[in-house]
Amino acid sequence: MENAKTELAELVCTRISHDLIGNIGALNNILEILPEANGVLEESDLSVLETAAQTLSARQQFFRVAFGQETTAITPDKLQQICQDYLHVTGNRTYPLDFECNNMAPAVAKILCLCLMIGAEVCLRGGHIKVQVGQKITVTTTSQTPLSAPKIAVYEQILAGKTPTENTAQFVQLIYLQALLGGDVPLKLSATENEMTLIIG
């Protein structure tokens, strides 16, 4: 499957907008009631404000690495924190998402972030994403509850060279990864009910 540069840019922008708009709306709602509350917010409103701000910050930093241009200046510790923060706001307290990676080098920052997005998307109730960087990159996503079979099916469709017919932007992380790596780098995906493995290279 090949996407023109403009089409891929549209998908990336749509996905980023989708993931930010809910919390932007929450911030806007709080700011609208602020004058009526004489500048004093209730505890519940402050909690919404704090959560929205943290989520926006975490996702914005993560997307800047995943879809941005410059990643060489980022340190391994900063990359680790950016990834952890993103997964924290993507999962929830009851069903958290976490990850481990044997190489947090800036050279693989974009690939790592895209791989984490790919893994996180199929986790319905928390999960663990393990990235092993060597001659090949292996991404293993596991969860105690079943992974999303419909989303895995769409991933398989994309890797088979077919364009999803619905909600294409929700799968842009894999489409963008393919474009980033180029046609000469193979991607192989396999899955069971509770585990999905993506091998790059």
N, C-alpha and C positions, 0 to 999 in steps of 0.2 A: 504494500500500500504506500503510495507516495502522496504527500500533501504539498501544494505550492507553499512558498514561504509566507504569503499573506494568509492563507488558510490556517497554517500552523500558528501564526501569530494571533489570529482570531480565537483559536481554541485555547491558547495559553491565557489570553486576556479574559476570556469568558470564565475559565476555571478559577483564576485568581479573584475576579470580581465576585463570583459565586461564594467563594470561601471567606470573603471579607465582609460582604454586604450585611449579613445578619447582625454582626457585632457593631458595624457602623450604625445600623438602625437602632440598636440598643442604646448606644451613646447618644444619638440624636433625640431619642425619646426622653432620656434622663435630662438632657440639656433643655428640652422644651418645658419640663415641669419645674425646673429650677427657679425661674422668676416667681411662679405661683407659690413656691415653698419658701420664699424670702431667702433663698440661698442656702437653706438648711435641708439636707436630704435624710430620709429615714435609713435605718441600717440596711434594709433590704435593697434600697436603691443604690446605696454605696457598694453593696456586694455585687450588684449587676454591673455597675460602673467599673469596678476593679476587674471583674472577670472579662468583660468586653475589652478593656484596655490591654490586659495580659494576652488575650487571644490574638488581638490584632497585631501586637508587637511580635509575638512568637511566629505567627504565620508570615508576616511581612519580611522578617529577617530570613526565614527559611526559603520563601519564594525567591528572594533576591539571590540566594545561592543556587537554588535549583534551576531557575530560569534566567538569571542575570549573566553578565559578561565576565566580571572580574572576581575570581575566587582565590588567586595565588597569594593574596595578602592575608588571608584568614589563617589563624593558627589551629593546630589540632584540638586544643582545649576549647577554643571558641566554637569550632565546628561541632564538637561533642555536645556543647551546651545548646547550640541552635537546634540540633536534631532532637535532643531530649525535650526541650521546651515545646517544639512542634508536636511531638507525639503526646506530650502531656495535655495539650489543648485539643488534640484530635480524639483521644480516648476520653475516659472519664474516671472518676475516683473509684467507682465500683468495678469497672472493667478497664484497667489501665493498659496502655501500650508501652513496651520497652524494646530496647535493641542492644546489640553488641556488634562491634566491628573490630577486626584485627589490624586495621590500617586507616587512620583518620587523616591521611595526608591530603593537603590542599589539592593535589593533582587529581584526586578522585572525588572531590567534594560534590560536584554536580551529579555525578553518577550515583554516589551514595545517597544524596537527597532524593533523587528520582526513585531509587530502589526502595527507600523507606516509604515513599508515597504509594508505590505499587503494592507493597506488603500491607500497609495500614488500611488501604481501601477494602481489602477482603476480610478484615477482622471485624466481625459483628459484635463480639463481646470480649474485647481485650485480646492481647496476643503478644508474641515475642518475635522479633525480626533479627535474624543473625546474618551478617554480611561477612563473607570471607574473601579477601582480596589476594590473589596470587596470579598465576599465569591466566587463570580465568577468574571471574567474579561469580560467586555463588550466593544467592539470597534465599534464605530459608525462613518461611513464615509459619509459625505454629500457634495453635490456640486450643484451649481446653474445650471450647464449643466449636461446632462446625463453621468453617469458613464460608464466605458467600459464593455459592456455586454459580449463580448467574453472572457475577462479575468475573469470575475465573473463566467462564465460557467466553465472555467478551475479550478478555486478554488473549485467549487461544485464537479467537477470530482475527484479532489484530495481527498476531504473529503469523497467521496463515495468509496475511496480505489483504484482508477484507476490512472495509470501513464499517464501524458500527452504525446502525441505522438510527439509533436514538441516544441522546445524552452523550454525544461524542466527546465533549469537553471534559466530562468526568473521567475520561480515560487518557487524557492528554499526557500524563506522566509517562506512559509506555510509548505513546506515539512520538513524543519529544525525545525520549531515550533512543528510540530507533533512528531518528533523524540525526541525533548527536553522534552516535556511533558510526553511522553509515552502513551501507548495504553489505559490506564485507565482513562485518562482525555478527556472527550468528547469536540468536537468543533462543533458548530452549526452555519450555515451561512444562512442569509436571505437577500433578496435585492429587491428594487424597482428601478425605472429608475434613481432616484437621491439620493438614500440612500442604504448603505450596512451595515449590522450589523453582527458581529462575536462575539459569546458568547463562552467563554472558561470556562469549569467546569460544 
